[in-house]
Amino acid sequence: MAGTSDLDVAYVARLARINLTEDEAKIFQKQLDDVLKYVEKLRQVDVTGADAAAHALPVFNVFREDAPRDWFTATQALSNAPRQANGLFVVPKVVE
């Protein structure tokens, strides 16, 4: 696991072009060190009997049969559109 000297928050912030004050870098470095210590503590837990993806409740996927069906035609889909052009929906511009 990475130690405090292996990952320098101030260095990574400079690489990411994030301007951190010295105090902010110290705070984030301490928080990162705390997270890494906790991860190291988790690595010490014996999980030999646990399933790789254990859940409290049973997890299952519900799939419908993948069968071809009739869908709307383009004309039917556009029949209720407030505005349309060339077989497409016309919507207000949302990006400037």
C-alpha positions as CSV (number, residue, x, y, z in Angstrom):
1,M,0.0,0.0,0.0
2,A,1.2,3.5,-0.7
3,G,2.7,5.4,2.2
4,T,2.8,9.1,2.8
5,S,6.0,9.6,0.8
6,D,4.6,7.6,-2.2
7,L,1.9,10.0,-3.1
8,D,2.3,13.8,-2.7
9,V,-1.0,15.7,-2.9
10,A,0.7,19.0,-3.8
11,Y,2.6,17.3,-6.7
12,V,-0.5,15.7,-8.0
13,A,-2.4,19.0,-7.7
14,R,0.3,20.7,-9.8
15,L,0.1,18.0,-12.4
16,A,-3.7,18.4,-12.5
17,R,-3.3,22.2,-12.6
18,I,-5.3,22.6,-9.4
19,N,-4.1,25.6,-7.4
20,L,-4.0,24.5,-3.8
21,T,-2.7,26.7,-1.0
22,E,-0.1,25.1,1.3
23,D,-2.7,24.7,4.0
24,E,-5.1,23.0,1.7
25,A,-2.4,20.6,0.5
26,K,-1.6,19.7,4.1
27,I,-5.2,19.1,4.9
28,F,-5.7,16.9,1.8
29,Q,-2.4,15.0,2.5
30,K,-3.6,14.2,6.0
31,Q,-7.0,13.1,4.6
32,L,-5.3,10.9,2.0
33,D,-3.0,9.4,4.7
34,D,-6.1,8.6,6.8
35,V,-7.8,6.9,3.9
36,L,-4.7,4.8,3.1
37,K,-4.3,3.8,6.8
38,Y,-8.0,2.7,6.8
39,V,-7.4,0.7,3.5
40,E,-4.4,-1.0,5.1
41,K,-6.6,-1.9,8.1
42,L,-9.2,-3.4,5.8
43,R,-6.5,-5.4,4.0
44,Q,-5.7,-7.1,7.4
45,V,-9.2,-8.5,7.7
46,D,-9.5,-12.3,7.1
47,V,-12.0,-12.8,4.2
48,T,-11.1,-16.4,3.3
49,G,-14.7,-17.6,3.8
50,A,-16.5,-14.7,2.2
51,D,-17.7,-14.7,-1.4
52,A,-16.1,-12.3,-3.8
53,A,-19.4,-10.4,-4.3
54,A,-21.3,-11.1,-1.1
55,H,-24.6,-9.2,-0.5
56,A,-27.0,-9.0,2.3
57,L,-30.0,-9.8,0.0
58,P,-30.0,-12.1,-2.9
59,V,-29.0,-10.4,-6.1
60,F,-30.4,-11.5,-9.4
61,N,-31.0,-10.1,-12.9
62,V,-34.5,-10.0,-14.4
63,F,-34.3,-10.5,-18.1
64,R,-37.2,-10.5,-20.5
65,E,-37.1,-12.8,-23.5
66,D,-35.2,-11.1,-26.3
67,A,-37.8,-11.6,-29.1
68,P,-38.5,-9.3,-32.1
69,R,-41.6,-7.2,-31.7
70,D,-43.4,-4.6,-33.7
71,W,-42.5,-1.1,-32.7
72,F,-43.6,2.3,-33.8
73,T,-42.9,3.3,-37.3
74,A,-41.1,6.7,-37.8
75,T,-44.4,8.2,-38.9
76,Q,-46.2,7.0,-35.8
77,A,-43.5,8.2,-33.5
78,L,-43.5,11.7,-35.1
79,S,-47.3,11.9,-35.3
80,N,-47.6,13.7,-31.9
81,A,-44.4,15.8,-32.1
82,P,-45.0,19.5,-31.8
83,R,-42.3,20.2,-34.4
84,Q,-40.6,17.9,-36.9
85,A,-38.5,18.2,-40.0
86,N,-37.0,15.6,-42.4
87,G,-38.4,12.7,-40.3
88,L,-36.7,14.0,-37.1
89,F,-37.9,15.7,-33.9
90,V,-37.1,19.4,-33.7
91,V,-36.3,20.5,-30.2
92,P,-35.1,23.8,-28.7
93,K,-31.4,24.4,-28.6
94,V,-30.0,23.7,-25.2
95,V,-26.3,24.2,-25.8
96,E,-24.8,27.6,-26.5
